[in-house]
């Protein structure tokens, strides 16, 4: 199916494409959910094997990075590149509140009170 052109409000030609849609936002969301699923599986695997979880997810990240660099990986590769372009400040802004909440939620109030004096 081919696109067609028509005149816009300002008189300039506007090209309408019916087959090329930008799916990057959807690919980014799909990649996020796939990585969360893989992270959950690695957490279970870590419990069974005793291998540290952080080591497992680091290796998985490196594997995905190498595969993307070597083979491109299509739409998934574009999502990987989009995630790799996140600035360190944005990463901190996104994850720090969740990490602080998780630590506070799982802390023992009585131990915290004793440590404060």
LINMO-V719837 format. One record per backbone hydrogen bond with DSSP energy under -0.5 kcal/mol. NH is the residue of the N-H (numbers start at 0). CO is the residue of the C=O. E is the energy in kcal/mol with one decimal. If there is no record, write none. Layout:
BEGIN
NH_CO_E, NH_CO_E
END
This chain:
BEGIN
3_15_-1.6, 5_13_-2.0, 7_11_-3.2, 10_7_-1.4, 13_5_-3.2, 15_3_-3.1, 15_13_-0.5, 16_14_-0.6, 20_18_-0.8, 22_20_-0.8, 26_22_-2.7, 27_23_-2.6, 28_24_-1.9, 29_25_-2.6, 30_26_-2.6, 31_27_-2.1, 32_28_-2.2, 33_29_-2.4, 34_30_-2.6, 35_31_-2.1, 36_32_-2.1, 37_33_-2.6, 38_34_-2.6, 39_35_-2.1, 40_36_-2.3, 41_37_-2.6, 42_38_-2.0, 43_39_-2.0, 44_40_-2.6, 45_41_-2.5, 46_42_-1.7, 47_43_-1.8, 48_44_-2.4, 49_45_-2.4, 55_51_-1.8, 56_52_-2.5, 57_53_-1.7, 58_54_-2.3, 59_55_-2.3, 60_56_-2.3, 61_57_-2.3, 62_58_-2.5, 63_59_-2.5, 64_60_-2.3, 65_61_-2.6, 66_62_-2.7, 67_63_-2.3, 68_64_-2.3, 69_65_-2.5, 70_66_-2.9, 71_66_-0.6, 71_67_-1.6, 72_70_-0.8, 75_72_-1.1, 76_72_-0.9, 77_73_-1.6, 78_74_-1.7, 79_75_-2.2, 80_76_-2.4, 81_77_-2.0, 82_78_-2.3, 83_79_-2.1, 84_80_-0.8, 84_81_-0.6, 85_82_-1.4, 90_86_-2.2, 91_87_-2.3, 92_88_-2.4, 93_89_-2.1, 94_90_-2.4, 95_91_-2.3, 98_94_-2.3, 99_95_-2.6, 100_96_-2.4, 101_97_-2.4, 102_98_-2.2, 103_99_-2.5, 104_100_-2.9, 105_101_-1.8, 106_103_-0.8, 108_106_-0.6, 111_107_-2.1, 112_108_-2.5, 113_109_-2.1, 114_110_-2.4, 115_111_-1.6, 116_112_-1.0
END
